Amino acid sequence: MSMQMLDEMAETLAQAMADDAVRAVVLTGSGRAFCAGADLKEVAEAELKPGEPDLLDRVDHAFGLIRNGPKPVVAAVNGLALAGGLEMVMACDLVFAAESAKLGDAHSNFGVFPGAGGAAILPCRIGLNRAKYLLFSGDQIPAREMMDCGLVNRVVPDDELRDTVQTFTDKLADKSPAVLRRMKAVANRAMNVDEAAALAEEMLNLRAHMRSWDFHEGIAAFAEKRKPRFRGY
């Protein structure tokens, strides 16, 4: 992750989140890695102008768009996802991985402290002891083991990853964008509030959704035994 890459990523994500024709976003890598983390050489040599965002600012902005944007974001982990790459995976809503992919928090290998969820979010996703093992050891863990931990949703043969993710996102494209947007927002916030508050927010969102086009279109399509034509509002 270089500063230029993060700027371009944030710009593309912002465009996708604002485009009604986009129903889901997929993040993947090229070559043998999904993302091997920050460009530490650039971090060490960076000469920033006063007030210019540094790498951490750029990470916070780009990952915030992934976490809080209104569209589902799917990580297609084609290879290594390490350190900031693992944190990018955790920012996504769903994770599909190739059989050969490995994930790990490599910050400790280079005396670097995580800043995008490695220590703060990973324990909530896979449990405290598992998270400490990844954090302290810096080891690379096979994707299938990370699926057993709950961090990865599906593991598929390497040559099937792209088609599997495409089939899944095609399915998402048929759903109501309004429903997915509200589900994502409520589910994210539910991790940080008690059960009663989460249920209250869910009910408020349902009442608002019942006034939407998509709600009435879905009910009509069910009654008429046809495929719904959702508009996202």
N, C-alpha and C positions, 0 to 999 in steps of 0.2 A: 504494500500500500504506500504509494508515493502521494505527495500533496496534489500533484496534477491529476493522478488517478482518482483521488477522493473528490476533487472538484468536479471532474467529468461525471463521476458516478452520481454525485448529488444533483447535478444539473439534469441528468437523464432520469433519475428517480422522480424529481419534481415534475418534469414533463409528463412522465407516465402517470403519476398520481392525479394530474390535472386533466388528463385526456379521457373523456367518457368512453372512447372506443377501446381503451385498455381495461381489461377485466382482472388481470393478474400479472404479476411481475416475477420473472425467474432470474436468479443470480447464479452464475456458474463461472468456471475458470477455463482457461485454455492451457494446453500442455499437461504437465504432470501434477499441477497443483490447482486447488480451488483458490486458496490464498494462503501464502506462507507467512503472513503478518506484515508489520510495518517495515519500510525500507530504513533500516537502522543507520546505514551509511548517510542517507539524506538527513536523518534526524541529527546525527553528530555534526554534519557540516553545514546545516541550514543557517543562512544569514537573512533574517527576516527584518522587514521594515517595521518601524514603530507602529503598533496597532494591527499589523498584519496577522491573520489567523495562523496559528501553528498547526502541526499535524494533529494534535489532540482536539483542537477546535474543529478541524475538518472531519475527523472521525465522529465526533459528537453530532455534528450536523447531518452527515450522511447516514449514520446508523439511526438517528432520530427519525429520518424519513422512512426508513425500513420499518422501525417499530411502530410508529404512530401514523403512518400514511393510511389512507382509506382503503387501499387495495391489498389483497392477500399477496404476500411475498414468499416465494418458494426458493429455498436453497437447493441447487442441484450440485452436490459435492462430488466432483469428478476426480479429485485427488487429495493431496495434503491440505488440511485446514488447521493451521497452527497459530497460536497466540492471537493476534488481531483477526486472523482468519477464522478461528474458533469463535471469537466474539461476534464476528459478522454472521456466522451460522446461527448463533443464539439470538441475534436480533430478528431473524426471519421467523415467519409464522409456522412454516412447515419445512421439514428437511428430508430430502431424498438423497441417497448416497450410493455411489458405485461400490461394488464388492471390494475393490482394491483400495478404496479411500481410507485414510487414517486421520484421526482428529486428536488434538492435544493442546495443552497450554504450555508453550515453550518459553514463556517469559523468564522463568527462573534459570533457564540455561544460559541466559545472557545478562543476568543481574538486572532485569527490567521488571517493573511493577505493572500489572494489568490496569487498563484505564477505561475499558468499554464493556465490563461485565464479567471478566474472568473470575475475580474474587467476589464480586457483589451479586452476580446473578447465577453463576454456575452451581453453587450449592442448592439453590432453590429448584434447579432443573434436574439434578442427578443425585442429590443428597450430599450432606456435609462431608462424610468420609471419602466418598468417591471424588468429590470436587477437590478435597485437600490432596488426594493422591495425584490427580492431574496437575494441580498447581505446584506442588512441591517437587515432583519427580521430573516434570517436563517431558514425560514419555508420550509417544505416539500410539494411540489406541485404535485398533481396527473398527471400522464403521459398524460392523455387526455387534460388537460389544457395546458400542454407544447406543445402538438401537435397544439393546437389553436394558440400558440405563434410562431410556426414555427420551434421550436427546434427539435421536434420529427416528423418523417415522417409518421409512422403508429403505431396505438395501436391495439392490438389483444388480445383475451382471453388468459389467462395465459398458458393454456394447448396447445395453438396453436402457441406459439412464436417460438419454435425451428423449427417446420415444415414450418412455414411461411418464416422464414429467410432462411432456406435451399432451398425452392422453388425459392426465389428471387436470392440467390447467384448462383443457378444452371443457372438461366437466365443470370447473369453476365458472367458466365463461357463460354457462347456461343458468347459473344461479342469479338471484336478485342481488345486484351490487349494493343496494340499500341494506339488505339483510346482512351481507358479509361485512360491510363497513361497521354496522352497529355491533355485530357479534365480536369483531376484532377489538373494538374500543372497550366494550364491557368486559370481555374476557381479560384483556390486559390490565384494566383497573382492578378487577376482582382479586388479582394477586397481592394487592397492597391495602385492601380494606377487609373488614370483618364480613362474615356471611350475611348478616342482616343488611348492611350497607350495599353489598353486591346485589342482593335480591331486590332491594328497593330500586337500584339503578336499572336493573334488568326490566322491572315493571314499567318504569318511566319510559324506557326505550321502546317497549312493546306498545304502550299507549300512543307514542308518537308515530311508530311505524304503522299502526292501524289506520292512520290518516293518509298513508302514502299510496301512490299509484300501484307500486309493486305488490303491496298487500292485497288490494282489491283485484288486481290482475291474477295473482296466484289463486285466490279463492274462486274466481270465475273460471279459470282454467281447470281447476280440480272438478268443479261442478259440471263443466262442459266436456270433460275427458279429453283435453287437448294440451299441447305444450304451451306453457306460459310465455309471454313476450314481455320481459321485464325491461324497464327504462332506467332504473337506478334512482328513482325519486318517489 
